Amino acid sequence: KDVQKETEPHVYLSKEEVKEKIQSYNSSVTDKLKMTLNSNGIYTGFIKVQMELCRPITVQSSPSQGTCAHGNNETAFYLPHDCVNTLHISSTNTVREVIEALLKKFFVADNPAKFALYKRCHKEDQVYTCKLSDREHPLYLRLVAGPRTEMLSFVLREHETGEVMWEAFTIPELQNFLRILDKEENEQLQILKKRYAAYRDKLEEALGGVWKPG
């Protein structure tokens, strides 16, 4: 079940509560991805983000050149739906910074404004997916929920179709989307043609059996 925003109020922890939460969190970790509390009260740790992207992403084929205009050194492709990435972040990092870090790690040249970070959690035997606001702090959410990803996980998606900032796309990107859509449309058309051709053959075969003189 997707919900647009979190309806529960946020309860922020005191420094002592954060310390106790981190100790409890680290005692429950099974993958060695523990949190570390610094003397200034800021803590660091890891989050895992599943990439659930439906549209192709533009990736730099030559990362050493840095982010630049779309050209021959960039290519667009679909990212595997089950791709999961682990990020090391701090409690001060916001959702927007996490999105930017993810795209940078994958050398994605697309505008970060095209993407949104969601949290997925279990409540009363149901799974809820909620879009996080840019000012949220993912590591705080991870700490409060504990290390079990079935209780809380993070998902990167594109904005919904009605929310897409089309002005954030370049002309080459939009043209590439059209080419991919044309290709997919042609593939689906060929599948339909084969399916109906098979139906027609079976119908003609059945009709031939019915009208065959005995």
Disulfide bonds with the S-S distance in Angstrom:
none
